[in-house]
Amino acid sequence: MRPWLMLASCQMFGGEITDAINPAIGIELFHNFTLLHDDIMDDAPLRRGEPTVYKKWNANVAILAGDTMFALANKFMLQTRPEVVPQILELFNQTAVEVCEGQQFDMDYEHRSQVSIADYMEMIRLKTAVLLAASLKIGAIIAEAEIHDCEFIYQFGIHIGLAFQLKDDLLDVYGQQEKFGKVTGGDIIAGKKTYLYLKALECAQDKAEYLRELYSSHPDDSSHKVTEVKKIFDELQIERLTRNEIEIFYQKALHDLMSIGLPSEAMETLIEYTDALMQREK
């Protein structure tokens, strides 16, 4: 997804795709580096329907593989038009710092009793959205887009990234495991304070304390926990409320895109792709 966004942005602004191919490879290497390390931290058994690297081999292999991928990502970022390299590297490395900050917040929130929806949205902005936004902006930088258009495409990426992560959270609970490629209810089992859980707490009233206790429990058999939490989510219409929030961010993203000084037909491919992301069920 991230390489595609970079290439599409570069082409949309009239750049040469060949100038963006190596940075696009770099952004995907970086993304997969974060996944290798995140899976260790999250104790995740599956990634894209396959055993995670640390599960198939061990944590040391996954750490070293991830570190190597990060180094290679920087190497590929250098392989484009020399005059834009400083600007690209500044954005890429700032994004890397923010992604790591987001992951730290994610881990911190697992142990914090009080986490607000605003806290969560800032965490996923850092952990997920900034990398999508940077992919798009790097493509625009390579194409020498106007400064204000670079900022609009960046904000488009932020809003799409927020919507994308909320959809990911939704699918974790309501998706089909064979399509989604992860264990269904994994966030519930791990006690992750996702938007769905935080919104449920906000709406639960007299059931809030029971939901907190249930969500923070770690039974040997997690199936009952998942079933009970989903039952509460269903009663509170959390799926509908989450889909509404996704739509709000998607509409903000479209507004950002329409603010760019290009004819609408130049943006059709990007709109079609992001619409497919929002409609996905895996």
N, C-alpha and C positions, 0 to 999 in steps of 0.2 A: 504493500500500500504506500509506504513512505517514498520509495524510489519512484513509483508511478506519479505521485503528487509532484515530486521535484521535476521530473521530465515534462509533465503536463504544464506546469507553471512556466518553465523555460520556453516551451513551444508557444504557449498562449501569449507571452510577451514578445514573441518574435525572435527568440534566441536559437542557437544551434544546439540541437539535442546532443550531438556528439560531445559538446563542451560540458554537458551535465552528467554524462554516463558514469564517470568514475566517482564524482561526489555522491551520486545516487547509490552506487555500490557501497560507498563509505557509510552512508546513513543507515543502510540495511544491516551492515556489519555491526554498527553501534547498537542498533535496536536489538539484534539478536544477542549481543554481549549482555545487555541489561536483562534479557529473558533468562539466560543461563544462570546469572547470579540471583535474580528474583526467585527462580524456582527453588534454589537452595534455601533462601530466607523464608519462603512460604511453605516449604516442605511439600511442594506440589508433585504428585506422581505422574501427571499427564500434561503434555503440551502438544497441541495440534493432533490429538488422538494417538500419540506415541509416548513411550516412557521418556521422561525428562533425562537430560544428560547425566545429572548426578545420580539418578536412580539406576540408569543403565550401567554406568561405570562407578563413579564416586564423586564426592564434593571437590576433592583436590583437582581432579581432571576438569570438572566444570569451571572452577575458579581460573585455572591456567588457560583453558580454552577461551574463556571470556576476556581475560586480560590481553591475550594475543589478538582477539578480534577488535578490541578497542584500539590497540596500536595500529592494526591494519586499517581501521576506519580513518584514522588521522592521515595515514599514508595516501589513501585514495582521495581524501579531501584536497590534497595538494595538486592532484593531477587534473587541472583545468587551466583556463586562461590565467596567466601569472598575475595580471593586474587586479583580479578580483579575489585572489587567494587570501590576503590579509582580512578582508571583510568577511569572507566565508568562515575562516578559522575562528575569528572573534565570536561570531554567532554560534558556530558549532560547539565551541568549548564552553560558552556561557550556557548553552542548552544542556550540555552534559552535566554541568554543575546543578542546574535546576532539576534535571531528571533524578539525580542522586538525592537532592533535597526532598523531592516528592516521595521517593522510596523510604527515606528516613521517617517522614511524617506518617506514611502508611504503617510502618512498624510501630511507631510511637502510639498511634491511635488504637492499636490492638490492646494496649495496656492502660489507656486513659479511660476513665469512667465517663467523662463529659467531653463529647465531641459534637460540634454543631454541624448543620448542613453546610454552612459557609466554610467551616474548617475543611470539610470533605471536598467541597468543590475546588478549593485552593490546592488541596493535595493532588487531585486528579488533573488540574491544570498543569501542575509541575511534572507529575509523573508521566502523563500521557499526551496532553494537548500541545505542550511546547515543542515536542519533537515533530509532530505533524506540521505545526506552524513554521518551524525552522526549515523543514523540507521544502515547503512551498516558497518561502522567502529566499532560500538559497537559489532555487530555480530562477526566481525573478532577478536576483542579483547577477547571476550569470548572463541573463538576457539584457542586462542594463536597463531594467525598468525604472520608471520614475520613483523617487524616494517615497512619495505618498502612496503610490500603488504597491510598493513593497510592504508598507505598513498595513494596507487594507488586506493584502493576501495573507499576511501574518495573522491578523485578527480573524480572518475567515478560518484559518487553520485552528486557532484556539477554540472557536465556537464549534467547529466540526469535531475537534478532539474531545470536548466536553460531552457532546451528544453521543459520540462513538463509545466513550467509556461508560456512560449511563446505559447505553444499549448492551454493552458487555455485561454490566451488573445485572441487567434484566434477564439476559439469556442464561446467566449463571444459575438463576432460580427457575426460570420458565422455559429455557431452551431444552432441546432433545440432545442427550449426551452424544449420540452417534453423529449428529450434525455439528454440535458445538465443539467437540474435540477435547472437552474437559469434563471432570466429574461434576454432574449436575448437583447444585446445592453446596458446592465447595466453599463458597464464601460463608454460608451459614455454618457449616461444619467447623471452619476455622475461626468463627466469631468475628469476621471482618465487618467493620462498621461502614457498610456501603450506604448509598443514597436510599435504597429500599428500606434498610433497617432503621436509619435515622428518621425517614419520613414516617415510618410505622410508629416509632416512639412518639413523634410529634402528634400523631393522630390517635394514639392508643388510649389516652386518658386513664381509666381505672385498670387497664390491662398492661400499662407501661412497665410496672415493676415485674410482673410475671414474664413479660417479653425479655426484659434485661436479664433475669435469672436464667431463663431458658436459653437465650442466645449465648451467654457466657459459659454455659455448661459444656463439659467434654466427656460425654458418655462413651462407653466402649462400643455400643451400637448407635451410630449417629443417625440412622434412618428415622427413628421416632422424632428426634430433634428437628430434622429437616421438615418432616411432615407437619409437625405442630407449628413451626414458624411460618411455613407456607399457608397454613390454615388462617393464621392471624393476618398475614399479608392479604389474603383473599377477602377476609371480612372487612378490611380497611380499604380495599380497592387500590392497593399499592401499585399493582401493575398498570392500571389506568393513569394514576397520578405520575408515575415515572415516564410513561409514554408521552404525557402532556409536557413534561419538562424537556424531554428529548426534542419535541417539536419546537419548543420555544428557542432552544439553542440553534436548531437547524434554520429557523427563520432569521435569526440574527446573522448566521453565516451567509445566507443568501443576500441579506442587506449589505454586508461587507463586500461581497462579490460584485453586486450591482453598483457599488460606489467607485469601482475601478474604471479608469478612463479608457475602456475598450468597448467595441460593439458587442452586444449580447451574444451574437453567433460565435464569437471567438471563445466564449466561455461555456458553450454547450456541452462539450465533452466532460469538463470538470463538474458541471452541474449533474449530468447523468451519472457519473461515477459516484459522487457523494450521495446522491439520492439512493443508489443501489446499496451503499454502506448503511444507510439508515433503515432500509427495508430488509436487511439481511436477517436470517434466522440461524446463523452459525458464526 
